[in-house]
């Protein structure tokens, strides 16, 4: 059962990631951290297309979230 769950999670992650990379050119490194406990990474990106609109993409990184959850000083 665990194997099935992990496979499904990987497939969902790949599908979501591909939509983001298909529609936006995202910088490799975040330019800032945001939010409570700095759990959000903020990336500069440009939307692909005629206008090339500049945007900021906020990503909550699971590793940071898990580390904060398990921190007893929380």
N, C-alpha and C positions, 0 to 999 in steps of 0.2 A: 504494500500500500504506500509506503514511504517513497519508494522508487517512482511510482506513478505520480505522486504529488510533486516530487522534484522535477520530473520531466515536464509536467504541465506548467509548473512555475517558470521553468526555463523557456518554454515555448511562448508563454504570455509575455515574458520580459523581452524576448527577441522581437516579437510583433510590435510592442509598444516602442521599443528603441528604434526599430526601422522606420516607423512613422515619423518620429522626431528627426532622424537623420535624413529622411527623404524630403522633408519640408523645410529644414533649417540647416544652415552651416553654423555649427556650434564650435566655439573655441575649446581647446583641449583642457585648459585649466580655468577654474573659477576665478573671478576677479574680486569676489568678496564672500564673506559668510554672513548669514542673516538669521534673525529670529532668536527666540529663547534658547540659550545654551549654544548658539551658533550652529545649529543642526542643518541649516539650509545652505547649500552652495549655490551661488548665483553666477551664471555663465552668460557671456555676451554671445549673441547669435544674430544672423541675418536670415530673414525669410527668403526662400528662393522664389524667383518669379520676376515680373517686370519691375516692381517697386523696390525690391530688396530692402524691405522694412527692417530696421534695427530693433531688436527685442532683447529682453533679459529673461532667461529661463531659470526658474527656481527648482532645485532638485533636493529632495530629502534623501540623504544617503543612508541606506539601511544599516551599514556598519556603524555609523555615528549614532543612529537611533538605538540600536541594540546595546551599544556601549553605555549610553546614557541610561537606558532602562535598567541595566544590571548594576549601575553605580549606586551603592547604598547611601551616598551623600546626596543623590539625586537632585 
